[in-house]
């Protein structure tokens, strides 16, 4: 039995439609695989750039420790595969006349992609060579309240005029993070970063957790309040542009406090570190103060991706 011309025409149309459909599927698959391949190549390139920036930053830190680091370090160009593009890596060292410390930035560039990693190192405010850092407690005006049991660590000096020259706003350009929010205090703690606050009404470090972990370099333009019953476990540098209030039962394990004006310390508090205040220091009952030289060492913040 032979097919009719009508049946043959119908079959031809169906075959044609199937071919067109198959062609569309093949093309879609091709573009999908091509997109996946391009995404994979882009992912590889990004990892290569990040590895290059990390390696360059590590090399710069080693040179810095040896005293051999210049303000600019350019690495030889290299070709990257599979992108088949040239890689350029440069490390820049930045300084600020008003800010003792430096910023290192490593930039890796290839084609139209770029990775920038940054780390900041900060000295104690106004420089480690300040005479008042030789004291464990320095007050620019007077010291009031409960006397400290170990009189040898209590030295009052005229720090006021010196701290009045302290401009805390110079830290803003080198800080990347604001103070933590409530959930971050509860879940994360500090992350070895530089935190800056410019709230006109001041800022509070809350006692949402009994023990707050992590290192931090904290700068506040206005007043700071540390809530009662808080235990700070990490290394903390706290620079306050106005007044600092520390609540009752606060324990600071490793802290450098630099307060431009007045400092109030509540009852049953303990501080291990160094304290400098430009105004009056008021001390509550049962205050324990122990010197810890480690707080005067350079503070190396964690590397961050720009």
C-alpha positions in Angstrom: 0.0 0.0 0.0 1.4 3.4 -1.0 1.1 6.6 0.9 -0.8 9.4 -0.8 0.7 12.7 -1.7 -1.2 14.3 1.2 0.3 11.9 3.7 3.8 12.4 2.3 3.3 16.2 2.7 2.2 15.8 6.3 5.2 13.7 7.1 7.5 16.2 5.4 6.1 19.0 7.5 6.4 17.0 10.7 10.0 16.0 9.9 10.8 19.7 9.1 9.3 20.8 12.4 11.2 18.1 14.3 14.4 19.3 12.6 13.7 22.9 13.5 12.9 21.8 17.1 16.1 19.7 17.3 18.1 22.5 15.8 16.7 24.9 18.4 17.5 22.5 21.2 21.1 22.0 19.9 21.6 25.7 19.7 20.2 26.3 23.2 22.4 23.5 24.5 25.4 25.1 22.7 24.7 28.5 24.2 24.1 27.0 27.6 27.4 25.1 27.5 29.2 28.1 26.1 27.7 30.2 28.9 28.8 27.7 31.5 32.3 27.5 30.0 32.5 31.3 30.0 31.3 31.4 33.6 33.8 28.7 34.6 36.6 30.7 32.8 35.5 33.9 34.7 35.5 32.0 38.0 39.0 30.6 37.3 40.2 34.1 36.4 38.8 35.6 39.5 40.5 33.0 41.7 43.8 33.6 39.9 43.5 37.3 40.5 42.7 36.8 44.2 45.6 34.4 44.6 47.9 36.8 42.9 46.8 39.7 45.1 47.1 37.6 48.3 50.6 36.4 47.3 51.7 40.0 46.5 50.3 41.3 49.8 52.1 38.5 51.8 55.3 39.3 50.0 54.9 43.0 50.8 54.4 42.2 54.4 57.6 40.2 54.5 59.5 43.0 52.9 58.0 45.4 55.3 59.2 43.3 58.3 62.7 43.5 56.8 62.5 47.2 56.3 62.8 46.8 52.5 59.4 47.8 51.3 59.1 50.8 49.0 55.9 52.9 48.6 55.2 51.0 45.4 55.9 47.5 44.3 55.2 46.3 40.8 55.5 42.6 39.9 56.5 41.4 36.5 53.7 40.7 34.0 52.6 37.1 33.6 50.2 35.4 31.1 47.2 33.7 32.6 45.5 30.6 31.1 42.9 29.6 30.0 42.0 33.3 29.6 45.2 33.9 27.7 45.5 37.4 29.1 48.2 39.4 30.8 48.3 39.7 34.6 49.5 43.0 36.3 50.0 43.1 40.1 50.9 46.2 42.1 51.2 46.9 45.8 50.8 50.4 47.1 51.7 51.7 50.6 49.8 54.8 51.8 50.5 56.9 54.8 48.7 59.7 56.6 50.5 62.6 58.3 47.8 62.8 61.0 47.5 59.1 61.5 50.4 56.9 62.8 50.2 53.7 60.6 49.9 52.6 57.0 47.6 51.1 54.5 48.7 48.4 52.1 46.7 47.8 48.9 47.4 44.9 46.5 45.7 45.2 43.1 45.6 42.4 40.5 44.3 43.2 37.0 43.7 41.1 33.9 41.6 42.0 30.9 38.6 43.9 32.3 38.7 42.1 35.7 40.2 43.5 38.9 40.7 42.3 42.5 41.8 44.7 45.3 42.9 43.6 48.8 43.7 46.0 51.6 45.1 45.7 55.1 45.7 48.5 57.6 48.2 48.7 60.4 47.7 51.3 63.1 50.0 52.5 65.9 48.6 53.8 69.2 46.9 57.2 68.7 49.4 60.1 68.3 52.3 57.5 68.1 53.7 54.9 70.4 56.5 57.4 71.5 54.1 59.6 73.5 55.3 59.8 77.1 52.0 59.1 78.6 52.0 55.6 77.2 54.8 54.9 79.8 52.1 55.3 82.4 49.4 52.7 83.1 46.8 55.4 83.9 47.1 59.0 82.8 44.7 61.8 83.5 45.0 65.3 82.0 43.1 66.8 84.9 42.3 65.0 88.1 41.6 61.4 89.3 38.6 61.0 91.6 37.0 58.2 93.4 38.3 54.9 94.8 42.1 54.8 95.0 43.9 52.0 93.2 45.5 49.4 95.5 48.8 49.4 93.6 49.9 53.1 93.7 52.8 52.4 91.4 50.6 52.0 88.4 48.7 55.3 89.1 50.5 58.3 87.6 48.7 61.5 86.8 50.3 63.6 84.0 49.2 66.7 82.0 47.9 64.8 79.0 45.0 67.2 78.4 46.8 69.6 76.0 48.3 66.7 74.1 45.0 64.9 73.6 43.2 68.0 72.6 45.2 67.8 69.4 43.9 64.4 68.7 41.6 64.5 65.6 39.7 61.2 65.6 38.1 62.1 62.3 41.3 61.3 60.5 40.6 57.6 61.1 37.4 57.6 59.0 39.1 57.2 55.6 40.9 54.1 56.8 38.0 52.4 58.5 35.6 50.3 56.5 33.0 49.2 59.1 30.6 50.9 61.4 30.0 49.6 65.0 28.2 46.3 65.2 24.4 46.0 65.3 22.6 43.9 67.9 22.6 40.6 66.0 26.3 40.9 65.1 27.1 41.4 68.7 25.2 38.2 69.6 26.3 36.0 66.7 29.7 37.2 65.5 31.6 39.5 67.8 34.4 41.6 66.6 36.4 40.5 63.5 39.8 42.1 63.9 38.7 45.2 61.9 38.6 48.9 62.3 35.2 50.2 63.3 34.2 53.9 63.1 31.1 55.7 64.5 30.1 59.3 63.8 26.7 59.4 65.5 26.1 62.8 67.0 24.4 61.3 70.0 27.2 58.8 70.7 27.3 55.1 70.7 26.7 52.2 73.1 28.6 48.9 73.3 25.7 46.7 74.7 26.0 43.8 77.0 23.8 41.6 74.8 26.2 38.7 75.5 28.0 38.1 78.7 31.4 37.7 76.9 32.2 39.5 73.7 34.9 37.9 71.6 37.2 39.2 68.9 39.8 42.0 68.4 38.8 45.5 67.3 40.1 49.0 66.8 37.1 51.2 67.7 36.9 54.9 67.0 34.0 57.2 68.0 33.7 60.9 67.3 31.3 61.5 70.3 30.5 59.8 73.6 30.8 56.0 74.2 29.0 54.0 76.8 30.0 50.4 77.7 27.0 48.8 79.3 27.4 47.1 82.7 28.3 43.4 83.1 30.1 43.2 79.8 33.3 41.1 79.5 35.5 42.0 76.5 37.8 39.1 75.8 39.8 40.3 72.8 42.4 42.9 72.2 40.6 46.3 72.0 41.8 49.8 71.1 39.1 52.3 71.9 39.6 55.9 70.8 36.9 58.3 72.0 36.5 61.8 70.7 34.5 63.0 73.8 33.6 61.1 77.0 33.7 57.5 77.9 31.4 55.8 80.5 32.1 52.3 81.6 29.3 50.6 83.5 29.5 48.5 86.7 31.0 45.0 86.6 32.8 45.5 83.2 35.9 43.5 82.6 38.4 44.5 79.8 41.0 41.8 79.3 43.4 43.6 76.9 42.5 47.2 76.1 44.0 50.6 75.2 41.7 53.4 76.2 42.4 56.8 74.7 39.7 59.3 75.8 39.9 62.9 74.6 37.8 64.3 77.5 36.5 62.6 80.7 36.4 59.0 81.7 34.0 57.4 84.2 34.6 53.9 85.5 31.8 52.1 87.4 32.1 49.9 90.4 33.7 46.4 90.4 35.5 46.9 87.1 38.8 45.4 85.9 41.1 46.7 83.2 44.2 45.1 81.8 46.1 47.5 79.6 46.7 51.2 79.4 44.4 54.2 80.0 44.8 57.8 78.8 42.2 60.5 79.4 42.6 64.2 78.6 40.2 65.3 81.3 39.0 63.9 84.7 39.0 60.2 85.5 36.4 59.1 88.0 36.9 55.6 89.5 34.2 53.5 91.2 34.7 51.0 94.1 36.8 47.9 93.8 38.6 48.9 90.6 41.5 46.7 89.5 44.0 47.9 87.0 46.9 45.9 85.6 49.4 47.1 82.9 49.6 45.1 79.7 52.2 46.3 77.2 50.7 44.2 74.4 48.1 46.9 73.8 50.8 49.3 72.6 52.0 47.0 69.8 50.9 47.8 66.2 47.3 46.7 65.4 47.1 44.7 62.2 43.6 44.6 60.9 42.3 41.7 58.9 42.6 41.8 55.1 39.5 42.9 53.3 38.3 42.8 49.7 37.4 46.2 48.2 
